[in-house]
């Protein structure tokens, strides 16, 4: 997790980091095996909002995701 979020947390890729569309919060999702990390980036700060298993990711987004 630190490897991806420390240097380029907004650099999207097909396999790891995805910018979430249709939500103002969380802004990004990082995939690490069967785990999903949802986070926001403000200036030079990464704020991790949740670390959830893949099986719970959709439910978490439905409950906690904020639309613009």
Backbone as ProteinMPNN parsed JSONL, in Angstrom:
{"seq_chain_A": "XXXXXXXXXXXXXXXXXXXXXXXXXXXXXXXXXXXXXXXXXXXXXXXXXXXXXXXXXXXXXXXXXXXX", "coords_chain_A": {"N_chain_A": [[0.83, -1.174, 0.0], [1.865, 1.287, 0.869], [3.899, 1.648, -1.029], [2.539, 2.302, -3.403], [0.967, 4.528, -2.725], [2.604, 6.492, -1.613], [4.315, 7.912, -3.473], [3.028, 8.42, -6.035], [0.036, 8.854, -5.793], [-2.166, 9.547, -7.346], [-1.845, 8.544, -9.822], [-3.299, 6.716, -12.158], [-3.965, 3.286, -13.073], [-4.452, 0.326, -15.035], [-4.434, -1.953, -13.518], [-4.039, -1.441, -10.719], [-4.573, 1.253, -9.409], [-7.508, 3.142, -9.397], [-9.446, 5.831, -10.484], [-12.352, 6.933, -9.034], [-15.437, 7.408, -10.495], [-18.297, 9.558, -10.498], [-18.482, 9.897, -7.819], [-17.775, 12.033, -5.076], [-16.377, 11.458, -2.913], [-15.157, 8.428, -1.818], [-12.201, 9.368, -3.689], [-10.405, 7.687, -4.979], [-9.462, 4.218, -5.631], [-7.459, 1.619, -4.519], [-6.173, -1.439, -5.505], [-5.143, -4.269, -3.829], [-4.318, -7.313, -4.001], [-6.824, -9.278, -2.652], [-7.897, -7.208, -1.302], [-9.27, -3.921, -0.928], [-8.443, -0.531, -1.024], [-9.738, 2.478, -0.167], [-9.452, 5.88, -0.861], [-8.688, 9.433, -0.49], [-7.133, 12.291, -2.03], [-5.537, 15.173, -1.064], [-3.903, 17.976, -1.851], [-0.782, 17.357, -0.787], [-1.384, 15.227, 0.772], [-2.489, 12.008, 1.609], [-5.471, 10.551, 2.393], [-6.596, 7.81, 3.902], [-9.587, 6.184, 3.7], [-10.919, 3.774, 4.008], [-10.229, 0.286, 4.388], [-11.047, -2.534, 2.892], [-12.323, -5.859, 2.287], [-12.483, -7.355, -0.952], [-14.969, -8.558, -1.442], [-16.7, -7.021, 0.084], [-16.504, -4.493, -0.933], [-18.251, -3.197, -2.863], [-20.605, -2.925, -1.343], [-19.648, -1.303, 0.733], [-19.013, 1.051, -0.675], [-21.585, 1.764, -1.514], [-22.794, 2.358, 0.915], [-21.057, 4.285, 2.125], [-19.976, 5.97, 0.177], [-19.844, 9.223, -1.268], [-21.819, 11.255, -3.232], [-21.381, 13.829, -5.724]], "CA_chain_A": [[0.0, 0.0, 0.0], [2.739, 2.457, 0.952], [4.617, 1.778, -2.289], [1.699, 2.946, -4.41], [0.371, 5.784, -2.283], [3.59, 7.474, -1.164], [4.932, 8.723, -4.513], [2.116, 8.85, -7.095], [-1.269, 8.316, -5.42], [-3.207, 9.868, -8.325], [-1.505, 7.918, -11.101], [-4.181, 5.568, -12.361], [-3.469, 2.182, -13.889], [-5.502, -0.666, -15.284], [-4.409, -3.049, -12.56], [-3.937, -1.107, -9.301], [-5.256, 2.459, -8.928], [-8.628, 3.56, -10.234], [-10.162, 7.039, -10.047], [-13.766, 6.591, -8.975], [-16.289, 8.408, -11.153], [-19.635, 9.657, -9.939], [-18.379, 10.082, -6.364], [-16.845, 13.068, -4.639], [-15.594, 10.824, -1.862], [-13.726, 8.495, -2.022], [-11.754, 9.728, -5.025], [-9.607, 6.623, -5.592], [-9.446, 2.87, -5.073], [-6.237, 0.857, -4.764], [-6.373, -2.882, -5.386], [-3.997, -5.013, -3.309], [-4.82, -8.679, -3.866], [-8.263, -9.35, -2.382], [-8.229, -6.064, -0.462], [-9.457, -2.646, -1.609], [-8.158, 0.637, -0.193], [-10.423, 3.655, -0.689], [-8.75, 7.038, -0.31], [-8.764, 10.754, -1.109], [-5.861, 13.008, -2.075], [-5.663, 16.623, -0.918], [-2.566, 18.547, -1.96], [0.25, 16.322, -0.658], [-1.826, 14.311, 1.819], [-3.368, 10.899, 1.255], [-6.337, 10.185, 3.516], [-7.184, 6.487, 3.717], [-10.929, 6.179, 4.274], [-11.31, 2.416, 4.39], [-9.556, -0.88, 3.83], [-12.086, -3.564, 2.951], [-12.162, -7.011, 1.409], [-13.131, -7.207, -2.262], [-16.363, -8.996, -1.342], [-17.475, -5.968, 0.757], [-16.193, -3.193, -1.537], [-19.448, -2.571, -3.441], [-21.505, -2.557, -0.246], [-19.059, -0.169, 1.429], [-19.205, 2.233, -1.516], [-23.003, 2.114, -1.484], [-23.086, 2.936, 2.23], [-20.194, 5.384, 2.541], [-19.603, 6.836, -0.931], [-20.562, 10.489, -1.331], [-22.009, 11.764, -4.586], [-21.139, 15.293, -5.777]], "C_chain_A": [[0.886, 1.254, 0.0], [3.48, 2.707, -0.365], [3.82, 2.569, -3.304], [1.227, 4.331, -3.987], [1.379, 6.863, -1.897], [4.035, 8.419, -2.286], [3.962, 9.246, -5.572], [0.702, 8.324, -6.819], [-2.377, 8.608, -6.429], [-2.926, 9.269, -9.696], [-2.341, 6.649, -11.274], [-3.51, 4.522, -13.235], [-4.6, 1.188, -14.064], [-5.56, -1.722, -14.184], [-4.455, -2.648, -11.09], [-4.816, 0.059, -8.857], [-6.327, 2.882, -9.93], [-9.237, 4.829, -9.636], [-11.642, 6.711, -10.123], [-14.598, 7.725, -9.554], [-17.666, 8.401, -10.511], [-19.661, 9.809, -8.424], [-17.438, 11.236, -6.068], [-15.925, 12.53, -3.548], [-15.988, 9.372, -1.747], [-13.39, 8.822, -3.479], [-11.092, 8.559, -5.748], [-9.803, 5.288, -4.874], [-8.141, 2.207, -5.481], [-6.551, -0.612, -4.543], [-5.068, -3.523, -4.931], [-4.491, -6.427, -3.036], [-6.329, -8.68, -3.707], [-8.757, -8.186, -1.517], [-8.355, -4.813, -1.324], [-9.233, -1.515, -0.611], [-8.829, 1.831, -0.865], [-9.793, 4.88, -0.033], [-9.015, 8.302, -1.11], [-7.364, 11.354, -1.1], [-6.166, 14.5, -2.009], [-4.256, 17.191, -0.836], [-1.526, 17.442, -1.878], [-0.112, 15.276, 0.386], [-2.755, 13.251, 1.256], [-4.15, 10.527, 2.505], [-7.006, 8.847, 3.208], [-8.518, 6.473, 4.452], [-11.351, 4.796, 4.738], [-10.411, 1.395, 3.711], [-10.543, -2.024, 4.009], [-11.753, -4.709, 2.007], [-12.951, -6.768, 0.121], [-14.617, -7.544, -2.186], [-17.261, -7.942, -0.699], [-17.342, -4.6, 0.095], [-17.433, -2.5, -2.098], [-20.416, -2.105, -2.357], [-20.96, -1.347, 0.51], [-19.258, 1.115, 0.63], [-20.652, 2.697, -1.502], [-23.358, 2.823, -0.179], [-22.332, 4.235, 2.499], [-19.814, 6.369, 1.427], [-20.473, 8.095, -0.97], [-20.62, 10.964, -2.77], [-21.822, 13.282, -4.59], [-22.403, 16.097, -5.588]], "O_chain_A": [[0.665, 2.171, -0.79], [3.662, 3.857, -0.765], [4.374, 3.422, -3.998], [1.104, 5.22, -4.83], [1.028, 8.042, -1.86], [4.121, 9.626, -2.059], [4.063, 10.406, -5.969], [0.223, 7.443, -7.533], [-3.431, 7.976, -6.372], [-3.7, 9.473, -10.632], [-2.104, 5.639, -10.61], [-2.614, 4.823, -14.024], [-5.585, 1.211, -13.326], [-6.61, -2.318, -13.946], [-4.881, -3.459, -10.267], [-5.706, -0.118, -8.025], [-6.085, 2.968, -11.134], [-9.509, 4.894, -8.438], [-12.131, 6.261, -11.16], [-14.465, 8.875, -9.136], [-18.14, 7.367, -10.039], [-20.731, 9.845, -7.816], [-16.417, 11.398, -6.737], [-14.847, 13.069, -3.295], [-17.183, 9.126, -1.578], [-14.191, 8.583, -4.382], [-11.194, 8.439, -6.969], [-10.228, 5.218, -3.721], [-7.763, 2.232, -6.653], [-7.123, -0.988, -3.519], [-4.024, -3.349, -5.559], [-5.022, -6.707, -1.962], [-7.039, -8.131, -4.55], [-9.899, -8.186, -1.058], [-7.647, -4.656, -2.319], [-9.761, -1.537, 0.501], [-8.515, 2.156, -2.01], [-9.618, 4.924, 1.185], [-9.497, 8.257, -2.242], [-6.519, 10.986, -0.283], [-6.952, 15.021, -2.799], [-3.515, 16.93, 0.112], [-1.398, 16.657, -2.818], [0.75, 14.521, 0.837], [-3.691, 13.557, 0.517], [-3.568, 10.225, 3.547], [-7.883, 8.771, 2.347], [-8.583, 6.715, 5.657], [-12.053, 4.656, 5.739], [-9.905, 1.615, 2.611], [-10.84, -2.434, 5.131], [-10.996, -4.544, 1.05], [-13.96, -6.062, 0.12], [-15.434, -6.87, -2.812], [-18.473, -7.965, -0.914], [-17.998, -3.646, 0.515], [-17.641, -1.317, -1.827], [-20.979, -1.015, -2.449], [-21.724, -0.459, 0.887], [-19.628, 2.147, 1.19], [-20.916, 3.899, -1.48], [-24.134, 3.779, -0.176], [-22.902, 5.182, 3.04], [-19.376, 7.484, 1.712], [-21.68, 8.037, -0.736], [-19.595, 11.064, -3.444], [-22.074, 13.944, -3.584], [-22.36, 17.327, -5.608]]}, "name": "protein", "num_of_chains": 1, "seq": "XXXXXXXXXXXXXXXXXXXXXXXXXXXXXXXXXXXXXXXXXXXXXXXXXXXXXXXXXXXXXXXXXXXX"}
